[in-house]
């Protein structure tokens, strides 16, 4: 609400009113999908540099495609393995290779060499970046990147499929990172968190607030020292901020539908109806009003609660 109010002048403001938005430059490109729209919180594209945008979009597509293959690469070996040997000279069978990150230890030096050479061939030979073509559309590739010369006719159907590719690639990038993370902690991409006995999530995992789907969320391990006093102080701050935020959210909404009658400040002839909603209201608060607000907050924080 603060963010949108600051940009548009209203917590419910139309983004079209924010003409200086860094989201304007490429908001009609592929990948602009609900609920985020064109997501560029850092304003990397606000300069309107088409070449830089195309290069970044090409990288996004490439990473998304690799992530989709990587995600499938985690799943498939759980159900299917090739018969025979992966490395006859080293006597390594496909069935000997564990799934996930543990498989890295089984790759011989010659195998890594083959992998890097193959990637170099794809990157520098088969699918080379061409600034004259749309991102992800390579001269040697057809539909889905298969080098068979196939094409998709331009139109709504093509745009829908390309949007789906971007969305699935973005999801796969998050998925593979999640698989790496859980695999590294538990030894399996589907591992039971109970197997991770060193987890910083153990100290207060039975406290209030431990709810699905996140469980006890402490990615920085701030409570792994088991310091109960520090935990209680942080939890109290969290509850206090949450309660204030609930009031603040209602405070943004209610004045859109109801205002008290009469004067907010009789000596300044300031009516409740004269006070705008949202951040603009701050400019209407007189100095003595701020003193009262700070005094009231102090009374609540150090006296009542």
C-alpha positions as CSV (number, residue, x, y, z in Angstrom):
1,X,0.0,0.0,0.0
2,X,2.8,2.4,0.9
3,X,4.7,1.6,-2.3
4,X,1.6,2.0,-4.6
5,X,0.4,5.1,-2.7
6,X,3.9,6.7,-3.1
7,X,3.9,6.0,-6.8
8,X,0.3,6.7,-7.8
9,X,-1.1,8.9,-5.0
10,X,-3.4,6.2,-3.8
11,X,-3.1,2.7,-2.3
12,X,-5.6,1.6,-4.9
13,X,-4.1,3.8,-7.6
14,X,-4.1,3.0,-11.3
15,X,-0.5,2.2,-12.4
16,X,-1.3,4.1,-15.6
17,X,-1.1,7.2,-13.4
18,X,2.6,6.5,-12.7
19,X,4.0,7.7,-15.9
20,X,7.6,7.7,-14.6
21,X,7.3,3.9,-13.9
22,X,10.5,1.9,-14.8
23,X,8.0,-0.8,-15.8
24,X,6.8,1.1,-18.8
25,X,9.7,0.5,-21.2
26,X,9.0,-3.1,-22.0
27,X,5.6,-3.7,-20.4
28,X,4.1,-5.2,-23.7
29,X,6.8,-7.8,-24.1
30,X,6.3,-11.6,-23.6
31,X,6.5,-12.7,-20.0
32,X,4.3,-9.8,-18.7
33,X,1.8,-12.0,-16.8
34,X,-0.5,-11.7,-13.8
35,X,-0.2,-11.3,-11.0
36,X,3.1,-9.4,-11.2
37,X,2.8,-7.9,-14.6
38,X,6.2,-6.6,-15.8
39,X,8.4,-7.4,-12.8
40,X,11.4,-5.2,-12.6
41,X,11.6,-3.8,-9.1
42,X,15.2,-2.6,-9.6
43,X,14.3,-0.7,-12.7
44,X,17.0,-2.3,-14.8
45,X,15.0,-1.6,-18.0
46,X,13.9,1.9,-17.3
47,X,16.6,3.3,-19.6
48,X,14.7,1.7,-22.6
49,X,17.9,0.0,-23.8
50,X,16.4,-2.6,-26.3
51,X,19.7,-4.4,-26.8
52,X,20.3,-4.8,-23.1
53,X,16.8,-6.0,-22.6
54,X,17.1,-8.6,-25.4
55,X,20.4,-9.9,-24.0
56,X,18.9,-10.3,-20.5
57,X,15.7,-11.9,-21.9
58,X,17.9,-14.3,-23.9
59,X,19.8,-15.2,-20.7
60,X,16.5,-15.7,-18.8
61,X,15.2,-18.1,-21.5
62,X,18.4,-20.0,-21.6
63,X,18.6,-20.4,-17.8
64,X,14.9,-21.3,-17.7
65,X,15.4,-24.0,-20.4
66,X,18.4,-25.4,-18.6
67,X,16.5,-25.4,-15.3
68,X,13.6,-27.3,-16.8
69,X,15.9,-30.0,-18.1
70,X,17.7,-30.0,-14.7
71,X,14.5,-30.4,-12.8
72,X,13.5,-33.3,-15.0
73,X,17.0,-34.7,-14.5
74,X,16.3,-34.9,-10.8
75,X,12.9,-36.6,-11.2
76,X,13.5,-39.1,-14.0
77,X,16.4,-41.1,-12.4
78,X,14.0,-41.9,-9.5
79,X,12.0,-44.0,-11.8
80,X,14.3,-45.0,-14.7
81,X,18.0,-45.7,-15.3
82,X,19.7,-46.6,-18.6
83,X,21.0,-50.2,-18.6
84,X,24.7,-50.9,-18.9
85,X,27.7,-48.8,-18.2
86,X,28.0,-45.0,-18.0
87,X,31.8,-45.5,-18.1
88,X,33.0,-49.0,-19.2
89,X,36.7,-48.1,-18.5
90,X,35.9,-47.0,-15.0
91,X,33.4,-49.8,-14.4
92,X,30.7,-47.4,-13.5
93,X,27.1,-48.5,-14.3
94,X,24.2,-46.1,-14.6
95,X,22.6,-47.9,-11.6
96,X,25.7,-47.1,-9.5
97,X,25.2,-43.3,-9.9
98,X,23.2,-41.8,-7.0
99,X,20.6,-39.2,-7.8
100,X,21.0,-35.5,-7.2
101,X,24.1,-33.7,-6.0
102,X,25.8,-36.9,-4.9
103,X,26.1,-37.9,-8.6
104,X,28.8,-35.2,-9.1
105,X,31.3,-37.3,-7.2
106,X,30.9,-40.1,-9.6
107,X,31.8,-38.1,-12.8
108,X,35.3,-38.9,-13.9
109,X,37.6,-36.2,-15.2
110,X,37.1,-37.2,-18.8
111,X,33.3,-36.9,-18.2
112,X,33.6,-33.3,-17.0
113,X,35.7,-32.6,-20.1
114,X,33.0,-34.0,-22.4
115,X,30.3,-32.0,-20.5
116,X,32.2,-28.7,-20.9
117,X,33.0,-29.4,-24.6
118,X,29.3,-30.2,-25.3
119,X,28.1,-27.0,-23.6
120,X,30.7,-25.0,-25.5
121,X,29.5,-26.5,-28.8
122,X,25.9,-25.7,-28.0
123,X,26.7,-22.1,-26.7
124,X,29.2,-21.1,-29.4
125,X,28.3,-23.3,-32.3
126,X,24.7,-24.5,-32.4
127,X,22.8,-21.8,-30.6
128,X,24.7,-18.5,-31.0
129,X,23.2,-15.2,-29.9
130,X,22.0,-13.1,-32.8
131,X,20.8,-9.6,-31.9
132,X,18.8,-9.4,-35.1
133,X,16.5,-12.2,-33.9
134,X,14.1,-12.2,-31.0
135,X,15.5,-13.6,-27.7
136,X,15.6,-17.4,-27.6
137,X,14.9,-17.8,-31.3
138,X,18.1,-19.3,-32.8
139,X,18.7,-19.8,-36.5
140,X,19.6,-23.5,-36.0
141,X,16.7,-24.3,-33.7
142,X,13.1,-25.0,-34.3
143,X,10.1,-25.3,-31.9
144,X,11.3,-26.1,-28.4
145,X,14.9,-25.6,-29.4
146,X,15.0,-28.8,-31.4
147,X,17.3,-28.3,-34.5
148,X,14.7,-29.5,-37.0
149,X,13.7,-26.3,-38.7
150,X,10.2,-26.3,-37.4
151,X,8.4,-23.0,-36.7
152,X,5.3,-21.7,-35.1
153,X,2.9,-19.4,-36.9
154,X,2.8,-15.9,-35.4
155,X,-0.4,-15.1,-33.5
156,X,-2.1,-15.5,-30.2
157,X,-1.4,-19.2,-30.0
158,X,2.3,-18.6,-30.4
159,X,2.4,-15.9,-27.8
160,X,0.6,-18.1,-25.3
161,X,3.1,-20.9,-25.8
162,X,6.1,-18.6,-25.5
163,X,4.6,-17.0,-22.4
164,X,4.1,-20.5,-21.0
165,X,7.7,-21.3,-21.7
166,X,8.9,-18.2,-19.8
167,X,6.5,-19.0,-16.8
168,X,7.6,-22.6,-16.7
169,X,11.3,-21.7,-17.0
170,X,10.9,-19.2,-14.1
171,X,9.2,-21.9,-12.0
172,X,11.9,-24.4,-12.9
173,X,14.6,-22.0,-11.8
174,X,13.0,-21.8,-8.4
175,X,12.3,-25.5,-8.3
176,X,15.9,-26.6,-9.1
177,X,17.3,-24.2,-6.4
178,X,14.9,-25.7,-3.9
179,X,16.0,-29.2,-4.9
180,X,19.6,-28.3,-4.6
181,X,19.0,-26.8,-1.2
182,X,17.0,-29.7,0.2
183,X,19.4,-32.2,-1.3
184,X,22.3,-30.5,0.3
185,X,20.7,-30.6,3.7
186,X,19.0,-34.0,3.7
187,X,20.9,-36.0,1.0
188,X,17.8,-36.1,-1.2
189,X,15.8,-33.7,-3.2
190,X,12.7,-35.3,-1.6
191,X,14.4,-35.8,1.8
192,X,12.7,-35.8,5.1
193,X,13.6,-32.7,7.1
194,X,13.7,-34.9,10.2
195,X,16.9,-36.3,8.7
196,X,18.6,-32.9,8.9
197,X,19.5,-33.0,12.6
198,X,21.7,-30.0,12.5
199,X,18.9,-27.8,11.2
200,X,18.7,-24.3,12.8
201,X,14.9,-24.8,12.5
202,X,15.1,-27.3,15.5
203,X,15.4,-24.9,18.4
204,X,11.9,-23.5,18.5
205,X,10.1,-25.6,15.9
206,X,7.2,-26.4,18.3
207,X,6.4,-22.8,19.0
208,X,3.3,-20.9,17.8
209,X,3.6,-19.7,14.2
210,X,5.0,-22.9,12.8
211,X,2.5,-23.5,10.1
212,X,2.3,-25.2,6.7
213,X,3.6,-24.8,4.1
214,X,6.7,-23.0,5.3
215,X,7.0,-24.6,8.8
216,X,9.4,-22.8,11.1
217,X,11.0,-20.2,8.9
218,X,14.4,-19.1,10.0
219,X,16.6,-19.2,6.9
220,X,19.4,-17.2,8.6
221,X,19.5,-19.6,11.6
222,X,19.0,-16.7,14.0
223,X,17.4,-18.9,16.7
224,X,19.7,-21.9,16.3
225,X,21.6,-20.9,19.5
226,X,18.4,-21.8,21.5
227,X,18.5,-18.5,23.3
228,X,14.9,-18.4,24.7
229,X,15.1,-14.8,25.9
230,X,16.2,-13.5,22.5
231,X,13.5,-15.6,20.7
232,X,10.8,-14.3,23.0
233,X,11.9,-10.7,22.4
234,X,11.9,-11.2,18.6
235,X,8.5,-12.9,18.7
236,X,7.1,-10.1,20.8
237,X,8.4,-7.6,18.2
238,X,6.9,-9.6,15.4
239,X,3.5,-9.8,17.1
240,X,3.6,-6.0,17.8
241,X,4.5,-5.1,14.2
242,X,1.9,-7.5,12.9
243,X,-0.9,-5.9,15.1
244,X,0.2,-2.4,14.1
245,X,0.2,-3.5,10.4
246,X,-3.3,-4.9,10.7
247,X,-4.5,-1.6,12.1
248,X,-2.6,0.3,9.4
249,X,-4.1,-1.8,6.6
250,X,-7.6,-1.1,8.0
251,X,-6.6,2.6,8.3
252,X,-5.9,2.7,4.6
253,X,-9.2,1.0,3.7
254,X,-11.8,2.6,6.1
255,X,-11.4,6.3,5.1
256,X,-12.3,5.3,1.5
257,X,-15.8,4.6,2.8
258,X,-16.2,6.5,6.1
259,X,-15.0,9.7,7.7
260,X,-15.8,11.1,11.1
261,X,-18.0,14.2,11.0
262,X,-16.8,17.6,12.3
263,X,-13.3,18.9,13.0
264,X,-10.1,17.0,13.5
265,X,-8.4,20.2,14.6
266,X,-10.9,23.0,15.5
267,X,-8.3,25.7,16.1
268,X,-6.9,25.1,12.6
269,X,-10.3,24.6,11.0
270,X,-9.2,21.2,9.8
271,X,-12.1,18.8,9.2
272,X,-11.8,15.0,9.0
273,X,-13.2,15.3,5.5
274,X,-10.3,17.6,4.5
275,X,-7.6,14.9,5.3
276,X,-6.7,12.9,2.2
277,X,-6.3,9.1,2.5
278,X,-2.9,7.4,2.5
279,X,0.5,9.0,2.7
280,X,-0.8,12.4,1.6
281,X,-2.5,12.6,5.1
282,X,0.9,13.0,6.7
283,X,1.2,16.5,5.3
284,X,-2.0,17.5,7.2
285,X,-0.9,16.5,10.6
286,X,0.1,19.6,12.7
287,X,3.1,19.6,14.9
288,X,1.1,19.1,18.1
289,X,-0.6,16.2,16.4
290,X,2.7,14.4,16.0
291,X,3.4,15.1,19.7
292,X,0.1,13.5,20.6
293,X,0.8,10.5,18.4
294,X,4.3,9.9,19.8
295,X,3.0,10.4,23.3
296,X,0.2,7.9,22.8
297,X,2.6,5.3,21.2
298,X,4.9,5.8,24.2
299,X,2.1,5.3,26.7
300,X,1.0,2.1,25.0
301,X,4.6,0.7,24.6
302,X,5.9,1.6,28.0
303,X,2.8,1.9,30.1
304,X,-0.2,-0.1,29.0
305,X,1.6,-3.0,27.2
